[in-house]
Amino acid sequence: MRFRLSSISCLLAIVSLLTLPGCGGKLSNTGFARVTDVSPQGAIRMQYGNGGLAWKRVNPDNARKDTLTAQKNRYKPAQVVETKNGSTLTFLDGETIVYQDLN
């Protein structure tokens, strides 16, 4: 019984340490969005789950492929992961677009 009690208290201590907020803050934002418009120059307009709209540009290294992928998946829901260095939009079929802010 004593071993079990110390094991439980040790586990609770580890969990509480892991759940403390770090000094770095939140590294990424996640959610869902859909592509509503695609321009031939590699810009896409996304509508987020909260209703917000934003223009983004696809990665210039794969602009042709990502633009075609965005066009093919227009209005389909996708998972969004946004970071400071780059963001991804992953569709239900597994295809992923890397994009950045338009500015």
Rosetta constraint file for C-alpha pairs under 8 A:
AtomPair CA 1 CA 5 HARMONIC 6.23 0.50
AtomPair CA 2 CA 6 HARMONIC 6.25 0.50
AtomPair CA 3 CA 7 HARMONIC 6.09 0.50
AtomPair CA 4 CA 8 HARMONIC 6.18 0.50
AtomPair CA 5 CA 9 HARMONIC 6.23 0.50
AtomPair CA 6 CA 10 HARMONIC 6.01 0.50
AtomPair CA 7 CA 11 HARMONIC 6.13 0.50
AtomPair CA 8 CA 12 HARMONIC 6.17 0.50
AtomPair CA 9 CA 13 HARMONIC 6.20 0.50
AtomPair CA 10 CA 14 HARMONIC 6.34 0.50
AtomPair CA 11 CA 15 HARMONIC 6.21 0.50
AtomPair CA 12 CA 16 HARMONIC 6.09 0.50
AtomPair CA 13 CA 17 HARMONIC 6.28 0.50
AtomPair CA 14 CA 18 HARMONIC 6.28 0.50
AtomPair CA 15 CA 19 HARMONIC 6.26 0.50
AtomPair CA 16 CA 20 HARMONIC 6.45 0.50
AtomPair CA 21 CA 25 HARMONIC 7.35 0.50
AtomPair CA 27 CA 83 HARMONIC 6.51 0.50
AtomPair CA 28 CA 81 HARMONIC 6.49 0.50
AtomPair CA 28 CA 82 HARMONIC 5.45 0.50
AtomPair CA 28 CA 83 HARMONIC 4.72 0.50
AtomPair CA 28 CA 84 HARMONIC 7.70 0.50
AtomPair CA 29 CA 80 HARMONIC 7.81 0.50
AtomPair CA 29 CA 81 HARMONIC 5.69 0.50
AtomPair CA 29 CA 82 HARMONIC 5.11 0.50
AtomPair CA 29 CA 83 HARMONIC 6.68 0.50
AtomPair CA 30 CA 79 HARMONIC 7.34 0.50
AtomPair CA 30 CA 80 HARMONIC 5.37 0.50
AtomPair CA 30 CA 81 HARMONIC 4.53 0.50
AtomPair CA 30 CA 82 HARMONIC 6.37 0.50
AtomPair CA 31 CA 48 HARMONIC 7.80 0.50
AtomPair CA 31 CA 49 HARMONIC 7.10 0.50
AtomPair CA 31 CA 79 HARMONIC 5.85 0.50
AtomPair CA 31 CA 80 HARMONIC 5.16 0.50
AtomPair CA 31 CA 81 HARMONIC 6.82 0.50
AtomPair CA 32 CA 48 HARMONIC 6.12 0.50
AtomPair CA 32 CA 49 HARMONIC 5.44 0.50
AtomPair CA 32 CA 77 HARMONIC 6.64 0.50
AtomPair CA 32 CA 78 HARMONIC 5.57 0.50
AtomPair CA 32 CA 79 HARMONIC 4.58 0.50
AtomPair CA 32 CA 80 HARMONIC 5.34 0.50
AtomPair CA 33 CA 46 HARMONIC 6.37 0.50
AtomPair CA 33 CA 47 HARMONIC 5.42 0.50
AtomPair CA 33 CA 48 HARMONIC 4.16 0.50
AtomPair CA 33 CA 49 HARMONIC 5.43 0.50
AtomPair CA 33 CA 77 HARMONIC 5.79 0.50
AtomPair CA 33 CA 78 HARMONIC 5.50 0.50
AtomPair CA 33 CA 79 HARMONIC 6.47 0.50
AtomPair CA 33 CA 80 HARMONIC 6.46 0.50
AtomPair CA 34 CA 46 HARMONIC 5.57 0.50
AtomPair CA 34 CA 47 HARMONIC 5.41 0.50
AtomPair CA 34 CA 48 HARMONIC 6.61 0.50
AtomPair CA 34 CA 74 HARMONIC 6.86 0.50
AtomPair CA 34 CA 75 HARMONIC 5.35 0.50
AtomPair CA 34 CA 76 HARMONIC 5.63 0.50
AtomPair CA 34 CA 77 HARMONIC 4.87 0.50
AtomPair CA 34 CA 78 HARMONIC 5.84 0.50
AtomPair CA 35 CA 44 HARMONIC 6.66 0.50
AtomPair CA 35 CA 45 HARMONIC 5.82 0.50
AtomPair CA 35 CA 46 HARMONIC 4.53 0.50
AtomPair CA 35 CA 47 HARMONIC 6.38 0.50
AtomPair CA 35 CA 70 HARMONIC 6.66 0.50
AtomPair CA 35 CA 73 HARMONIC 7.26 0.50
AtomPair CA 35 CA 74 HARMONIC 5.05 0.50
AtomPair CA 35 CA 75 HARMONIC 5.57 0.50
AtomPair CA 35 CA 76 HARMONIC 7.15 0.50
AtomPair CA 35 CA 77 HARMONIC 7.99 0.50
AtomPair CA 36 CA 44 HARMONIC 7.52 0.50
AtomPair CA 36 CA 45 HARMONIC 5.63 0.50
AtomPair CA 36 CA 46 HARMONIC 5.76 0.50
AtomPair CA 36 CA 47 HARMONIC 6.62 0.50
AtomPair CA 36 CA 74 HARMONIC 5.75 0.50
AtomPair CA 36 CA 75 HARMONIC 5.67 0.50
AtomPair CA 37 CA 44 HARMONIC 5.62 0.50
AtomPair CA 37 CA 45 HARMONIC 5.00 0.50
AtomPair CA 37 CA 46 HARMONIC 7.34 0.50
AtomPair CA 37 CA 71 HARMONIC 7.82 0.50
AtomPair CA 37 CA 74 HARMONIC 7.24 0.50
AtomPair CA 38 CA 42 HARMONIC 7.19 0.50
AtomPair CA 38 CA 43 HARMONIC 5.98 0.50
AtomPair CA 38 CA 44 HARMONIC 4.53 0.50
AtomPair CA 38 CA 45 HARMONIC 6.49 0.50
AtomPair CA 38 CA 67 HARMONIC 7.02 0.50
AtomPair CA 38 CA 70 HARMONIC 6.85 0.50
AtomPair CA 38 CA 71 HARMONIC 6.12 0.50
AtomPair CA 39 CA 43 HARMONIC 5.23 0.50
AtomPair CA 39 CA 44 HARMONIC 6.29 0.50
AtomPair CA 39 CA 67 HARMONIC 7.83 0.50
AtomPair CA 40 CA 67 HARMONIC 7.20 0.50
AtomPair CA 42 CA 57 HARMONIC 5.68 0.50
AtomPair CA 42 CA 58 HARMONIC 5.55 0.50
AtomPair CA 42 CA 60 HARMONIC 7.77 0.50
AtomPair CA 42 CA 63 HARMONIC 5.81 0.50
AtomPair CA 42 CA 64 HARMONIC 7.44 0.50
AtomPair CA 42 CA 66 HARMONIC 7.90 0.50
AtomPair CA 42 CA 67 HARMONIC 5.72 0.50
AtomPair CA 43 CA 55 HARMONIC 6.68 0.50
AtomPair CA 43 CA 56 HARMONIC 5.60 0.50
AtomPair CA 43 CA 57 HARMONIC 4.29 0.50
AtomPair CA 43 CA 58 HARMONIC 6.22 0.50
AtomPair CA 43 CA 67 HARMONIC 7.84 0.50
AtomPair CA 43 CA 102 HARMONIC 7.53 0.50
AtomPair CA 44 CA 55 HARMONIC 5.62 0.50
AtomPair CA 44 CA 56 HARMONIC 5.29 0.50
AtomPair CA 44 CA 57 HARMONIC 6.02 0.50
AtomPair CA 44 CA 58 HARMONIC 7.27 0.50
AtomPair CA 44 CA 67 HARMONIC 7.92 0.50
AtomPair CA 44 CA 70 HARMONIC 7.56 0.50
AtomPair CA 45 CA 53 HARMONIC 6.83 0.50
AtomPair CA 45 CA 54 HARMONIC 5.58 0.50
AtomPair CA 45 CA 55 HARMONIC 4.30 0.50
AtomPair CA 45 CA 56 HARMONIC 6.17 0.50
AtomPair CA 46 CA 53 HARMONIC 5.60 0.50
AtomPair CA 46 CA 54 HARMONIC 5.42 0.50
AtomPair CA 46 CA 55 HARMONIC 6.28 0.50
AtomPair CA 46 CA 56 HARMONIC 7.40 0.50
AtomPair CA 47 CA 51 HARMONIC 6.05 0.50
AtomPair CA 47 CA 52 HARMONIC 5.65 0.50
AtomPair CA 47 CA 53 HARMONIC 4.53 0.50
AtomPair CA 47 CA 54 HARMONIC 6.72 0.50
AtomPair CA 48 CA 52 HARMONIC 5.26 0.50
AtomPair CA 48 CA 53 HARMONIC 6.31 0.50
AtomPair CA 55 CA 101 HARMONIC 7.27 0.50
AtomPair CA 55 CA 102 HARMONIC 6.19 0.50
AtomPair CA 56 CA 99 HARMONIC 6.45 0.50
AtomPair CA 56 CA 100 HARMONIC 5.78 0.50
AtomPair CA 56 CA 101 HARMONIC 4.87 0.50
AtomPair CA 56 CA 102 HARMONIC 4.69 0.50
AtomPair CA 57 CA 99 HARMONIC 5.49 0.50
AtomPair CA 57 CA 100 HARMONIC 5.48 0.50
AtomPair CA 57 CA 101 HARMONIC 6.20 0.50
AtomPair CA 57 CA 102 HARMONIC 5.24 0.50
AtomPair CA 58 CA 62 HARMONIC 7.59 0.50
AtomPair CA 58 CA 63 HARMONIC 5.85 0.50
AtomPair CA 58 CA 66 HARMONIC 6.51 0.50
AtomPair CA 58 CA 67 HARMONIC 7.11 0.50
AtomPair CA 58 CA 97 HARMONIC 7.02 0.50
AtomPair CA 58 CA 98 HARMONIC 5.97 0.50
AtomPair CA 58 CA 99 HARMONIC 4.17 0.50
AtomPair CA 58 CA 100 HARMONIC 6.37 0.50
AtomPair CA 59 CA 63 HARMONIC 5.70 0.50
AtomPair CA 59 CA 66 HARMONIC 7.62 0.50
AtomPair CA 59 CA 97 HARMONIC 7.85 0.50
AtomPair CA 59 CA 98 HARMONIC 5.59 0.50
AtomPair CA 59 CA 99 HARMONIC 5.20 0.50
AtomPair CA 59 CA 100 HARMONIC 6.95 0.50
AtomPair CA 62 CA 66 HARMONIC 5.93 0.50
AtomPair CA 63 CA 67 HARMONIC 5.81 0.50
AtomPair CA 64 CA 68 HARMONIC 6.26 0.50
AtomPair CA 65 CA 69 HARMONIC 6.18 0.50
AtomPair CA 66 CA 70 HARMONIC 6.06 0.50
AtomPair CA 66 CA 96 HARMONIC 7.98 0.50
AtomPair CA 66 CA 97 HARMONIC 5.59 0.50
AtomPair CA 66 CA 98 HARMONIC 7.65 0.50
AtomPair CA 67 CA 71 HARMONIC 6.15 0.50
AtomPair CA 68 CA 72 HARMONIC 6.11 0.50
AtomPair CA 69 CA 73 HARMONIC 6.22 0.50
AtomPair CA 69 CA 95 HARMONIC 7.44 0.50
AtomPair CA 69 CA 97 HARMONIC 7.51 0.50
AtomPair CA 70 CA 74 HARMONIC 6.04 0.50
AtomPair CA 70 CA 97 HARMONIC 7.55 0.50
AtomPair CA 73 CA 91 HARMONIC 7.45 0.50
AtomPair CA 76 CA 91 HARMONIC 7.41 0.50
AtomPair CA 77 CA 91 HARMONIC 6.64 0.50
AtomPair CA 77 CA 92 HARMONIC 7.30 0.50
AtomPair CA 78 CA 89 HARMONIC 6.10 0.50
AtomPair CA 78 CA 90 HARMONIC 5.29 0.50
AtomPair CA 78 CA 91 HARMONIC 4.36 0.50
AtomPair CA 78 CA 92 HARMONIC 6.32 0.50
AtomPair CA 79 CA 89 HARMONIC 5.65 0.50
AtomPair CA 79 CA 90 HARMONIC 5.15 0.50
AtomPair CA 79 CA 91 HARMONIC 6.50 0.50
AtomPair CA 80 CA 87 HARMONIC 7.40 0.50
AtomPair CA 80 CA 88 HARMONIC 5.84 0.50
AtomPair CA 80 CA 89 HARMONIC 4.72 0.50
AtomPair CA 80 CA 90 HARMONIC 6.58 0.50
AtomPair CA 81 CA 87 HARMONIC 5.62 0.50
AtomPair CA 81 CA 88 HARMONIC 5.36 0.50
AtomPair CA 81 CA 89 HARMONIC 6.70 0.50
AtomPair CA 82 CA 86 HARMONIC 6.59 0.50
AtomPair CA 82 CA 87 HARMONIC 4.28 0.50
AtomPair CA 82 CA 88 HARMONIC 6.50 0.50
AtomPair CA 83 CA 87 HARMONIC 5.56 0.50
AtomPair CA 86 CA 98 HARMONIC 6.92 0.50
AtomPair CA 86 CA 99 HARMONIC 6.24 0.50
AtomPair CA 86 CA 100 HARMONIC 5.51 0.50
AtomPair CA 87 CA 98 HARMONIC 5.68 0.50
AtomPair CA 87 CA 99 HARMONIC 5.35 0.50
AtomPair CA 87 CA 100 HARMONIC 6.11 0.50
AtomPair CA 88 CA 96 HARMONIC 6.51 0.50
AtomPair CA 88 CA 97 HARMONIC 5.54 0.50
AtomPair CA 88 CA 98 HARMONIC 4.54 0.50
AtomPair CA 88 CA 99 HARMONIC 6.09 0.50
AtomPair CA 89 CA 96 HARMONIC 5.52 0.50
AtomPair CA 89 CA 97 HARMONIC 5.15 0.50
AtomPair CA 89 CA 98 HARMONIC 6.54 0.50
AtomPair CA 89 CA 99 HARMONIC 7.70 0.50
AtomPair CA 90 CA 94 HARMONIC 6.15 0.50
AtomPair CA 90 CA 95 HARMONIC 5.78 0.50
AtomPair CA 90 CA 96 HARMONIC 4.30 0.50
AtomPair CA 90 CA 97 HARMONIC 6.49 0.50
AtomPair CA 91 CA 95 HARMONIC 5.53 0.50
AtomPair CA 91 CA 96 HARMONIC 6.35 0.50
